[in-house]
Amino acid sequence: MKFDGRSVVITGAGSGIGAAIAREAAAKGARVCVSDIDGDKAAVVAKEISGIAVACDVTDEAAVGRLIAEAQEAHGPVDIYVSNAGLGRGDPGHAASQSNADWLLNWNVHVMAHVYAARVLLPDMIARGSGYLVNVASAAGLLNQIGDAAYSATKHAAVSFAESLAITHGADGIGVSVVCPQYVATPLLGMQDTDANAGASLLTAHDVAQAVIDGVEAERFLILSHPAVHDYALHRAKDHDRWIKGMQMLRAKALDTFGEIRLQEFYKLV
């Protein structure tokens, strides 16, 4: 689906990948609604691209409904919805050591936020025979993020939900993409775009945004900003036991290198 003239909503767009997608979509001629849990950050990006800003906590189903209603009031029916909000906490000890509250927060942000949006948007999109849902997941949703079991598990669920959307509603004229970036220089890693040169595997938010724009316009389901992820996923599928052993070795290397599991430093090892 082309972006020119479309009504686009992007969550988690106050910074990082979401903000970069908002800028790229606006440059393509879209009418953009910039949403973020931090309304002030959303307003800054919206002003820059002549869009509108709506503060929204995507873990609140009613708030997601209000976001979509405000976007529709300003720009008409939503054509493209980019569900991008995300977080990372890390395991404080063993793989099951995160609190129930952290697991629930990961589930609500990484899975239910997509569900809430689709629940509101699908009836109208199906009636129109047109619409596009973009769920931003992670390479961890195809592979695994060592040191953050809750993140990995919920990102896998996000990929699976996107598959269900595509399988169920392709015949209704609904396009679906799932975005699975690896390491990106964003506030999630405590970085900015200018840090991207620190490692070959560390892309800028702009790089990922461009991949998203290109992927949606080509109506490609799986959008990979890091081409190596495709090879890693094939390796995992071909010999899962060997892949697990390789990941165990990578974890050991991280411990030898850093003395602990540092999520912000992992890009240096891949």
C-alpha positions in Angstrom: 0.0 0.0 0.0 1.3 3.4 -1.0 1.6 6.1 1.7 0.7 9.1 -0.4 -2.6 10.5 0.7 -3.2 7.8 3.3 -4.3 8.3 6.9 -1.6 6.8 9.1 -1.4 6.2 12.8 1.9 5.3 14.5 2.2 4.4 18.2 5.4 4.7 20.2 6.3 7.5 17.8 7.7 10.1 20.2 11.2 8.8 19.5 13.2 6.1 18.0 11.8 3.8 15.2 8.3 5.2 15.6 9.3 8.8 15.1 11.5 7.8 12.1 8.5 6.0 10.5 6.3 9.1 11.1 8.9 11.3 9.4 9.2 8.9 6.4 5.5 8.5 6.1 4.9 12.2 6.1 7.6 12.7 3.5 5.7 10.2 1.3 2.6 12.3 1.5 0.7 10.6 4.3 -1.5 12.4 6.9 0.1 11.2 10.1 -1.2 10.8 13.7 1.8 10.6 16.0 1.0 8.8 19.2 3.1 8.1 22.3 2.6 7.5 26.0 4.6 10.8 26.4 2.3 13.3 24.8 4.9 16.0 24.8 7.3 13.9 22.7 4.5 13.0 20.3 3.7 16.7 19.9 7.3 17.6 19.0 7.4 15.0 16.2 3.8 15.9 15.0 4.8 19.6 14.8 7.8 18.8 12.8 5.8 16.9 10.2 2.6 18.9 10.3 0.7 15.9 11.8 -1.4 15.6 14.9 -0.4 14.2 18.2 -2.4 12.0 20.6 -1.1 10.7 23.9 -1.9 7.1 24.4 -1.0 4.2 26.7 -1.4 1.3 24.4 -1.9 -1.1 27.3 -5.3 0.6 27.9 -7.9 -0.8 25.4 -10.2 2.2 25.8 -7.3 4.6 25.2 -6.4 2.8 22.0 -10.0 3.2 20.9 -9.9 7.0 21.7 -6.6 7.3 19.7 -8.2 5.8 16.6 -11.3 7.9 17.0 -9.2 11.1 17.2 -7.2 10.1 14.2 -10.3 9.3 12.2 -11.9 12.7 13.2 -8.8 14.5 12.0 -7.8 12.5 8.9 -10.6 10.2 8.0 -10.7 6.4 8.1 -7.3 4.9 9.1 -5.6 3.3 6.2 -2.3 2.2 7.8 -1.8 1.5 11.5 1.7 1.0 12.8 1.6 -0.6 16.2 5.2 0.1 17.3 5.3 0.7 21.1 7.8 -1.5 22.9 9.9 -1.9 26.0 12.8 -4.0 27.4 13.5 -4.9 31.0 15.9 -7.8 31.2 16.1 -10.8 33.5 17.5 -9.8 36.9 18.6 -13.4 37.6 17.5 -16.7 35.9 15.2 -16.9 32.9 12.0 -16.9 35.0 13.2 -14.2 37.5 11.2 -11.3 36.1 8.2 -10.4 38.3 4.7 -11.2 37.3 4.2 -7.5 36.8 7.0 -7.3 34.3 5.7 -10.3 32.4 2.2 -8.8 32.2 3.6 -5.5 31.1 5.6 -7.1 28.3 2.4 -9.1 27.3 0.2 -6.0 27.3 2.7 -3.8 25.3 4.0 -6.4 22.9 0.8 -8.4 22.2 -2.4 -6.9 23.5 -1.6 -3.5 22.1 -1.7 -5.1 18.6 -4.9 -7.0 19.5 -6.7 -3.8 20.8 -5.9 -1.9 17.7 -7.0 -4.7 15.3 -10.2 -5.2 17.3 -11.2 -1.6 16.7 -9.9 -1.2 13.1 -10.8 -4.5 11.5 -14.6 -4.1 11.2 -14.3 -0.8 9.2 -11.3 -2.0 7.2 -13.2 -5.2 6.2 -16.3 -3.2 5.3 -14.1 -1.0 3.0 -12.1 -3.9 1.7 -8.9 -2.1 2.4 -6.5 -1.4 5.2 -3.0 -2.2 6.4 -1.8 -3.3 9.8 1.9 -3.1 10.7 3.0 -4.8 13.9 6.5 -4.0 15.0 8.0 -7.0 16.7 11.7 -7.9 16.8 14.3 -10.3 15.6 13.8 -11.8 19.0 10.4 -12.8 17.8 12.0 -15.1 15.2 15.1 -16.0 17.3 15.7 -15.0 21.0 17.0 -12.2 23.1 19.5 -13.6 25.5 18.8 -12.1 28.9 15.2 -11.1 28.5 12.8 -14.1 28.4 9.7 -12.0 28.7 10.7 -9.8 25.8 11.5 -12.8 23.6 8.3 -14.8 24.5 6.0 -11.8 23.8 7.7 -10.9 20.6 7.2 -14.4 19.4 3.6 -14.0 20.2 3.5 -10.7 18.3 4.8 -12.5 15.2 2.2 -15.2 15.6 -0.6 -12.8 15.9 0.5 -11.0 12.8 0.5 -14.3 11.0 -3.1 -14.9 12.2 -4.2 -11.5 10.9 -2.7 -12.1 7.5 -4.1 -15.6 7.2 -7.5 -14.7 8.3 -8.0 -11.3 6.6 -6.0 -11.4 3.4 -9.1 -12.3 1.5 -10.8 -9.3 3.1 -8.3 -6.9 1.4 -6.3 -6.3 4.6 -2.6 -6.1 4.3 -0.4 -7.1 7.2 3.4 -6.7 7.9 5.4 -7.7 10.9 8.7 -5.9 11.4 11.6 -7.8 13.0 14.6 -5.5 13.4 17.7 -6.6 15.3 19.7 -4.0 17.2 18.9 -0.4 16.6 20.4 2.8 18.1 17.3 4.0 19.9 16.4 5.1 23.4 15.4 1.5 24.1 19.1 0.8 24.1 20.0 4.1 25.6 21.3 5.4 22.3 20.6 7.8 19.5 21.1 7.6 15.7 24.6 9.0 16.1 25.6 5.9 18.0 24.9 3.6 15.1 28.4 3.5 13.7 29.5 1.8 17.0 28.8 -1.6 15.4 28.0 -3.0 12.0 24.9 -4.8 13.4 23.6 -1.5 14.9 21.3 0.4 12.5 19.8 3.8 12.8 16.1 4.3 13.4 16.0 5.9 10.0 17.4 2.7 8.4 14.6 0.7 10.0 11.9 3.2 9.0 13.0 3.1 5.4 12.8 -0.7 5.5 9.3 -0.4 6.9 8.1 2.1 4.3 9.6 0.0 1.5 8.1 -3.2 2.9 4.6 -1.8 3.3 4.6 -0.3 -0.2 5.7 -3.7 -1.5 3.1 -5.4 0.7 5.7 -7.8 2.1 4.6 -9.7 5.3 8.0 -10.1 6.9 10.1 -6.9 7.0 13.7 -7.5 8.0 15.9 -4.4 8.3 18.9 -6.6 9.2 19.3 -9.1 6.3 21.4 -11.4 8.5 18.3 -12.2 10.6 16.9 -14.2 7.6 20.0 -16.4 7.6 19.8 -16.9 11.4 16.2 -17.9 11.2 16.9 -20.4 8.5 19.8 -21.9 10.6 17.4 -22.2 13.6 14.8 -24.0 11.5 17.3 -26.3 9.9 18.9 -27.6 13.1 17.3 -26.3 16.3 19.6 -28.2 18.6 22.7 -26.8 16.9 21.2 -23.3 17.1 20.5 -23.7 20.8 24.1 -24.7 21.4 25.3 -21.7 19.3 23.1 -19.4 21.5 24.5 -21.0 24.6 28.0 -20.2 23.3 27.0 -16.6 22.6 25.7 -16.2 26.1 29.0 -17.6 27.5 30.9 -15.1 25.3 28.8 -12.3 26.6 29.6 -13.3 30.2 33.3 -13.6 29.4 33.3 -10.2 27.6 31.2 -8.1 30.0 31.1 -10.1 33.2 27.3 -10.0 33.0 24.5 -10.0 30.5 24.2 -6.4 29.2 21.4 -6.0 26.7 22.8 -2.7 25.6 26.1 -4.3 24.6 24.9 -7.4 22.8 25.1 -5.8 19.4 28.9 -5.9 19.7 28.9 -9.7 19.7 26.7 -10.4 16.6 
